[in-house]
Amino acid sequence: MESYTSDSSDSDSAAKTLDLTYLQLNEEVLDEHVVSTTNPEHVETLLLHHNRLYRLPESIARFSNLVTLDLSSCGLHRVPDFIGGLTQLVSFSAKNNNLDNESLPKSLDTLPNLKELNLSGNRLTHFPEQVLDVPWLRYLYLGGNQIREIPHDIWKIQRLQLLAIGGNGLTEVPSTLGQLISLQVLNLSDNNLESLPRSIANLKHLKTLLLHKNRLKTLPTEIITLRCLIELSLRDNPLVVRFVSDMTHDPPSLKESAARVVKTLEIPYRKEDLPRTLIDYLNSGHRCVNFRCQGVFFNNRVEHVKFVDFCGKYRLPLLQYLCSSKCIEPRERDAEAVSGAMLRKVLLG
């Protein structure tokens, strides 16, 4: 079994890496092998992915100086607490197993050097709270679980640079996520999000924001201040569907048409001359956002996507409301932007 090591030509590197992947090992065979391993304290990388390790033998703790431990796709039902004794661990992957929240170790906060944690493709139903106390965590992968919400205490992982939590059941994002000022990659794709908090604009170092396959109808306008953002994925959202589909507009009712005339021409009226319901209706009017129009609308409006310049790189679609389809400004420049490669990447990437 000692022959299953790294393919590296560097003998020192090979001695520090124990590669036991794809060997169909079960816990008994692995335990025998680990016990027979000479100088386990010299091993820094232990690769065990794609085996049959439904239970992890405690003899793994003999590899006291492990830096990387990969237990992916092993059918694991539990990660024992002795993992917390591997104090040199920097990267730990247990993706694509059968782990739920109760089967995760409570001792993750005892791993002072842990920078990368991958628990994607498991059976987690809520965000693992013990992760919030891992001091040096940089990369956190939780995609493909059944997590319903991100805790408000997410701000505690101040050094986090990557958060991948796509493919879950998220319906909202807490505003405290905006306090993760070191974040560079945020994957929220394939959830049930209908909106994002304005605090997302505080992520000044964010380079990649993946939002595809959600229920987003609009985006916070503050997002245009993210000057480092180079990848924004929005496909399969109502926001994009509305953009690519034909615009439809129902004509206003006779009541609204009359109210529009009153408000647009500033025809005076007194409270004692009209029923209270009509007074309230007239006071509920909204001004058209087209500065050339300054018209009014009440119930019937045109929902239109306007492309706002995104730091000179491409145009970002944002929802606005108009009083009439005639209020849409000429879109020659917008049409040109739509055909640009950068915009296609934003909408469809």
Buried (B, 14 or more C-beta within 10 A) or exposed (E): BEEBBBEEEEEEBBBBBBBBBEBEBBBEBBBBBBEEBEEBEBBBBBBBBBBBBBBBBEBBBBBEBBBBBBBBBBBBBBBBBBBBEBEBBBBBBBBBBBBBBEBBBEBBBBBEBBBBBBBBBBBBBBBBEBBBEBEBBBBBBBBBBEBBBBBEEBBBBEBBBBBBBBBBEBBBBBBBBBBBBBBBBBBBBBBEBBBBBEBBBBBEBBBBBBBBBBBBBBBBEBBBBBEEBEEBBBBBBBBBEBBEEEEEBEEBEEEBEBBBEBBBEEEEEEEEEBEEEBBEBBEEBEBBBBEEBEBBBBEBBBBBBBBBEBEEBBBBBBBBBBBBEEBBBEEEEBEEBBEEEBBEBBBEB
